[in-house]
């Protein structure tokens, strides 16, 4: 059984989370350790039980605790506590699970909590309203750059997660809240879609509801920087015809340019202003 487990990276049969580190601390290197231990135990049972009879159980417990403590990497735990509290919590949960209920159940608890944490992060991803910051190329989170300017009538929104059943409603509410918070009249919403790596059928149904709500307000929707495989899914769901034309601008800058041309919105970009000033200086 141990040989078969070795081929599939399984646990050794009849192993122990306490005996294993104790053997390692004693310098064990091979399975010959088990033979030596069996012989030693047999000799003790035959000739030395009287010597060990008065030995306090606390002494045996101390041996186990000292041996097992070598399995705990306190340096790594400290690093996790400094860098990521969620990962630190998962590590502590795994440690307590293994210590209190056993290796297999403890690891099962750690895996379950890790999956729950992953779903929670996807369920509540980071979102950002993007603006143009003078002197910085591209479009940036206005929470980090409050000085960022928004194009009149255009909402640029970034949603940092795939769209699936758990966060579809959140995406819809985030878009509608951004529209309500923007200075009216809002004519178009462009989603910076590079982080969106998937759209499942439940999220597609929510997108239809979002498009219905935006249509009632006469607001268009486009997905900029969307990856080709995700575009194919959106087309397969039959949503492309309900988006603005073009529905999938290759860049956010291109999406802004198309919006400005479509609605003849007065807007001076800092890069355009620098180019204009440079041209005037060369003309002189």
Beta strands, then each sheet from edge to edge (+ up, - down):
strand 1: 127-132
strand 2: 139-141
strand 3: 154-159
strand 4: 188-192
strand 5: 220-224
sheet 1: 2+ 1- 3+ 4+ 5+
end
